[in-house]
Amino acid sequence: MAFFQGGIDKVQAWIAERERSGIDFGDPRRRTPQGVLKAPKFVRFHMLDSGEGCDEIFWEDPHNFTPRRGRNGWIDSWGIYPHDNDGFREVDGMRIAERTATTQHIYREKENMFLPEIQFIDALIAKKVSQLKQVDLGDLPQRDFTLYISLPFIENPYDSRTDRYWRRIRVSGGLPLFVFADKVITPLWGWVRNLHAHIFHDFKDGALLGPKGCNAMDMMHLDKSGYKYIPEEEYCIAHILRTPGDVMGYHYDFGDNWFVDIKLEEIASNEESTGAVAVLDGAGGIPPDGEQIGTFHWADYLRKAARSPVGKRKAVAALFGATNYIQAGKKPPADPFSYDFDAFDLEGTRRAVRDALDSKASLPYASKKFVSPIGEQTPESMLSDESVMLRLGMRLKDMKKGTALAQVPVSDTTFLEEGVSVGRKDNPGNTACANCGSPSDLKACGACGQRYYCSKTCQKAHWKDRHKNECKRK
């Protein structure tokens, strides 16, 4: 409440200052963070917006501005954030939060007046979408890509030149980004599907692509993660990675912040390509998902774990207290001091990816939410429209046909709740073969219509291996 009142006070102070100075409210000029009074080259400020807290870069023209570069000269997050000496973006979260509190009731979509930051990003989105439409991918969507996927900013105490956490995989260049995120990247790291938001970074120009309509809780931090992104559903890996050596970024969980680098190492010939997803190798265990631990927090835990027994005990406790470990039923070791953070389970990782491929797509518009029943709530009261609306962001009656509410216990008092597909089929243009992961030539199972296959061979193999019993229940 105090934060909101502070925003109102700032607007009133701005109005009073304009009245005292005699400056017309229609004057487009605003003081930049450097104190220079000037009009922005592209965006328009609402007459009640003083511009306080708005980054200097938004006074530039998005069509020809110089984006800010980070490590290795890469551009992340549309190129709008400054970077520290290690090349990591510096986001002033408090400044942005204060600006949001001040402007949230000034700019209204129905008045077709958007926040200057959004005006700027919208222009970048329009430019990028236009470029993507003109890209000739050739046969890249039919060729297999070998990708090296790693967690930057986490030191390897054994060899500073190599990554402590990495995975090497082979996938089709035509695999849709949404499927790549949901059914490959997430299980590769052992994270929880449909729990958090994510975005892909095209490091060539800083463009962001992410899930359409995502309502994950951490979307509240989108203004500190690039403000806005292009819906990823229409694009595949080859739209970003096209030449060996290309790297794109992946940002998972806008609150805790996990950062992933994805490097294209090799492109197979058409003759060698199968389209199948294959986990080839890796290093490092499963990082924690949840409990306010992200890339930098986990790196700090690991540093302290290497220095003292107390630090290691705390790191092991944090790891096994994370949502993904609890949901997977992982129990903490009897002896935390002997625990190996670097143990990589190749077969377990392959199984996790295969299980994800053999499942329905997640529904980002009905992401998982933690629910802890309070007071004397009954199962019936928790399923009322008002109750579900508060938790999931939609009413039961508004859920799309073929979807349902799913609840999975994570402790004796808490469960995860999300919208899931039941009778609703995956979009054949945005899924993959349930057996091998290929996105090409997909046809639905003739009996249940709930799984897609790239060939009769894959369908027969999957039927024999696991789908026979499942299909009978449809």
N, C-alpha and C positions, 0 to 999 in steps of 0.2 A: 504494500500500500504506500509506504514511504517512497519507494522507487517511482511509483506512478505519480505521486504528488510532486516529486522532484521534476518530472517531465513537464507537468502543468506549470510549475513555477518558472521553468526555463522559457516556455512559450510566452508567458505573461511578461517576463523580463525583456524578451525580444520585442514584443509589441510596444512596451514602454520606451525602450531605447529608440525605436524607429520614430515614435511620436515626438520624442524630445529633440532628435536630430533633424526632424523635418524631411527625412528621406522618404520618398514615395514607396508605398508597399508593393508597387509593381516593379520596382528596381530589381533587376535580375542578379545584381552583384551580391556576393557573399564573401566574408573573410575566410581565406584558406587557413589551414593549420599553421602556416608560416606568417599569418597576420596580414596578408596582402588582400586588399579589397578588389575583387574582379569578378566578371561574369563567366560562368562556365561555358566551354566551347560547344557543348552538346546538350547536357541535361538541363532540366528546369526545376528550380526549387519552388515549392509552395510558398505563398507569401507569409505563412506563419512559421516556416522552417528557417531558422537562422543559419543552418549549415554546420552548426557546432557538432563536432564529433565525426564529420564526414571526411574521409581521407582525401588528401590533395589530388590523388590520381583521378578522382571523379570530376575534376574541373577540366580534364582533357577530353579530346574527341576519341571515342572508342574505335573509330574507323582508321585512325592513324597514330594512336598513342604508342609509346614505347613500354611494353610490358616489363614488369620486374622479373628478373631471373634469379633462380636459386642455385642449388648445388649442380655441378656439371653443366651449368648454363641452361638447365631445363627451366621451363615455364610451368608453374602449377597454379591452380585456382584462378584461372583467367588472367594471371599476371598482375593481380591487384594488390597483393600483400608484399610488404618488405620482407627481407630475410636476415637471419643472424649470420655470424661468421662461419657457421657450419653449413650454411645454405638452406637452413630450415626456415619456413615462413614464420614471421612474427605477427601474430594476431592479437591485437589489444582487445581482449574480450570484454573488459569492463567498459571501455569507451564505446564499443559497438552496442552493448546492452543498454547503456545510458541513452544512446541515440535512438535505439528502438523504443525505449520507454517514452521518449519525447515526441517521436514522429508517428507512433502507431495509430493515433486517432486523427492525424492530419491528412494522410494520404489514403484515399479510398478508391477501390477498383471501379465502383459504380460511377464515379466522377471522372474515370479514365485519367486519373492522375496518380502516378506511381512514384515510389521512393526514388530519388535520383540514382542511388546505387543500382536499383532494379532497372531503371531506364538504360543505364550504361551496359549492364549485363545483357539485357534484351537485345541490344544492338549487336553485341558480340555473338549471341546465340544465332541471330538471323544471318550473320555473316558466315558462321561455321556451318550451319545447316545448308546454306547455299553451296558452300564448298564441298560438303559431303555428297550432295546430289550430283555433283559434276565428277566425282572420283570414279575412275575406271579401274575396278578391282581385277579385271582380267580373270585369270583362273585361280587367283589366290584363295577364294572361298572353297575350292575343291582340293586344296593342297594342305598337307599336314605341317603344323608349326611345332617346333621344339621350343618351349618356353622355360626360362629360368626365373623362378618366383622367390623373392627374398624379402626379409624384414630389415630395412635399413635402420640406422641409429642405435642398433644393439651391438655392442662390442663383442668380438670373439676373443676371449682371453687366451686361447691357444694359438691363434694365428690372426693378427690384426689385419691381414690382407684379404681374409675371406669372411664370408657371412656365417654367423652362428646358426641362423635359422634360414633354411632354403628348401625349395622343392623343385624338381625338374619334371616336366610333364610334356606329353605330346597330345595335341588337340587339332581339330580342323580349324583352319583360318576362317571358315564360314560359321563357326559356332557363335550364336547370338550372344551379345554381351550380358543380357539378363540371365541366360542359362549358364554362362561362364561364371558369373558371380554366385548364383544360387546353388548350382549343382556341382561346381568344381572348386572354386576358390574357397568357399566357406567350409566344405568338408575336408579340403586339403589341410587346413589349419585346425580342424576340430572345433570350429566355432558353431554357434547355434543358428540354424537357418531361420530367416524371417524375423529375427529379433531386433536387428539394427539397420539403419540406413547405410548406403554406400555410394560412392561415386568413382568413376574412372577419370583419370587426368591424362589428356593428350599432352605430353611434355613438349611437343613441337610448338604449340600455341597457347597452352593452358586451358583449352576447352574442357568442360566437365560434362559427363554423361552419367545418368543415374536412373533408378526405377521410377516409372510414372506413378503419380498418386500415392507415393509412400507416406504412411502415417505413423512410422516408428517414433517412439518418444524422443529420440535424439534429433529428429528433424527440427526441433526447437532451436538447435544450434546451427542451422543452415546459414544464417547470416554471418557466421564465423567460419564457414566452410565454402565460401564462394557465392553465396546468396541464391543462386539458381543454377539449374543444369538442364541439358538437353535430354529428353526421354531416350533411354538406351535401347528400348525394345526394337527399334527399326535398324539397328546397326550390329555388326559382327566384329570379331577381333581384327580382321583385316582392314577395317575402316580406320584403325589407329596404328596397328603394327603392319608394316609392309616390306621392310628391308631388314635383313639380319643386322642386329646392333640397335634397332629401335627399342625404346623403353617407354612404357606407360606406367602411370601410378594408379594405385587403388587405395582409397581412403575408406576405412570401415569403422563405423560407430563415431558419429560426430561429437559425442560427449566424451568418451574415453580416448578416442583417437588412435586407431591402429593404422600404420602406413605400410604399404606393400609396393615393391618395385617388380615390374613384370617385363623381362627382357626377351626379345625374339632372338634366339640363337641360330636357328637353322630352318630353312623351308625345304621340305621334301619335294621330289618331283611328283608329277601326276601319277606315274607308274608305281611309285613307292607309297603313295598316300592311301589310307584306308578310311580316314575320317574319325577313327575311334579315339576315345580318350584313354590315355595310358599314363599312369604314374610311374616314372622311371627310377627316381632316386630322391634322396633328401637328407637333411640333417636338422637336428633340433627337435625337441618334443612338441607338445601341443601347448600353445600360449593360452593364457587365461582369457575368457570372454566374460566381461562383467566385473562387478566389484570395484568400479572406478579405476580399472587398470588398463592402460593402453601402452603404446610403444615405449614412451619415455618412462612411465611409471615402472613397467616391467624391467627395463634396462637398469633402473635404479635398484630394484629388488635384487637383480642378478649380481650387480656390483657388490652390494652389501652381503649377499650370500657367500661370495667368494672371500670376503674379509673376515667373517666371524661366524661361529656356530649360531649365535642369536639371529644374525641376519639370514642364515640359511633356514632356520626354523620358521621365521616369519614369511620367507618367500614360499616355502612349501605349504604353509597354512593358507596363504593368499591364493595359491594356485588351486588347491583342492577345495577352496571355498568359492571358487568362481562358478558361474552359472553352467558353463559347458561341462565342467567336471561333475557337478552335482547331478545334472540332468542325465549324464552318461553313467551315473552310478559308481563313479570312481571313488575309492576309499583312500584316505591319506595313509602313507606308509607308517609302519610301526616305528621305524627308525628314520626320521626325516633327514638325518645327517648323511645317510647313504644314498639318498635320492639323486638320480641322474637327470638333470634338466635337459641334457643333450641327447638322450636316447630317442632314436627315431624308429617308429614301427612302420616299415614299408608295407607289409601285408595289411595291417590295420588301416592304413591310409587308403590303400587301394579299395578295401572293403567299404570304407566310409563314402568314397566317391561313387562306387558302384551302387550303393544303397540310395544315394541321392539321385542318381540318374534313373533308377527304377522307382520313381515317385512322382507325384504331381508337382507342378511348379508352385512355388510359394506365392501368396497373394500380398504384395507390398501394401495395398490399400487397407489391409486388415492385419497388420503386423502383430507379433506377439506382445503381450503386455503382462507385467507381473500383477497378480491379484492376491491380496491378503484379506480374507473376509474379516470384517470388524463388527463387533457387537453380536447381536442376535439375528444376523441375516440367515435366511433360509435359502435352500437351492432355488425355490420358486421366485423369491424376491430378487435374487441375483440375476435371474433371467428376464426381468422386466425390461421394457424398452429403455426406460430412463437409466437403469443401472448399467445395461450393456453399452448405452451411448456414452456414459461417463468413462467407461473403461476402454472400449474399443474404438470410439469415435464414430460409431454408426449404430442404428437400431437393427434389431433382428429382422424386422420386416423389410429393411432396406438392403439386406444382403442379397447379392446376385443369385439368380436361379442356379441350383446345382452346388451351392456352397453352404457350409454349416459352421457352427461355433465349436471349436475344439479346446479342451482343457487338459493340460498335462501337469501332474504334481511335480514340484521340484523340492518340496519339503513337507513336513507334517502340516504346516499352516499356510503355505504359499503354492500357487500354481501359475503356469503360463497359459495364457488364453490367446487364441488367434482365429481368424477366419481361414477355413481350408476348403479345397475343392472336394466334393463328394461325387456327384454325378457329372459335374462340369468338366469338360474335356480341356486339355491343354491346347493352346493355339498351335496348330501344326507348323506355323512359320516361326514359332518362338519356343521350340522345345528340342529334344534330341532323342535319338534311339535309346530305348530303355535298356538295351543289352550292351551296346558298345559306346554310345555317346555321340555318334555321328549325327549331324544336322541335315544330311542330304537324303532326298527321295523318301521322305517319311510317309508311312501309311499306318493307320490305326489298326489295332487288333480287331478282327472282324466280329469277335464274340462280345467283348465288353466295351471296346472303343476307348479304353482308358489308358492304353500304352501305345507308343508309336515305335515303328521299326524301320530301319533303312533297307532291309532285305529279308527275304524268306529265311535265309540262313540264320540271321540274328533272331528272327521271331521263333524259329524252331528251337534254337539253343536256349532262349530265354524261357520258352514254354516248358522245356524239359527241366531246366534248372530251378525255376521258382514261380513262373506265372501261372502254371496249370492250376494249382490250388486256389490262388488268388482270383483268377478269372472265373472260376466256378461260383464264387460268392457274389458276383455282380448280378 
